[in-house]
Amino acid sequence: MKCQFCHQDVDNPCHNAEEMQQRAASHVDRCEHALKDHQGVRAGAHRSDIQSGG
C-alpha cells in the first residue's frame, strides 16, 4: 500500500500527519524524510500566505 506521506509502497502506511510525526520520532527513516518534506510544504505555504497578504 502506498503511503500518502513518504510515497513509498509499505505494509503499514501512516494514516495522518500525527502518526507520521510519531514514527519520525522513533527514527523511522522514511517517516523522518516525509516529515521534513511535509514541514517544508507547510512553511512554503505559510511564506506564500505572507507574501500574498502583504
Buried (B, 14 or more C-beta within 10 A) or exposed (E): EEBEBBEEEBEEBBEEBEBBBBBBEEEBEBBBBBBEEBEEEEEEEEEEEEEEEE
